[in-house]
C-alpha cells in the first residue's frame, strides 16, 4: 500500500490544530479506566503490606523484575 500525497505520514493526528488536539485530549481523559483484575489487586495489596503504601523506587524495581519474567520466558521459547 502506497502513501497518498495528501495523507500525512503519521496519520490523522498531524492534521489536528491546537483546538483539535485539546478536544481529543479532553475526550480521551473522559473515558473511564479499566478495572483491575483480582490477581492485580492481590499483588498490590501484598506489595503495600510488605513495602508500605508509599510509591518508592524499590517497589518499582520489584514490579519491573516481575514484569520481565513473561518476556524472558517468551524469548527463551522463541
Helices and strands as residue ranges (DSSP letters): G 12-15, H 18-29, H 38-51, H 57-77
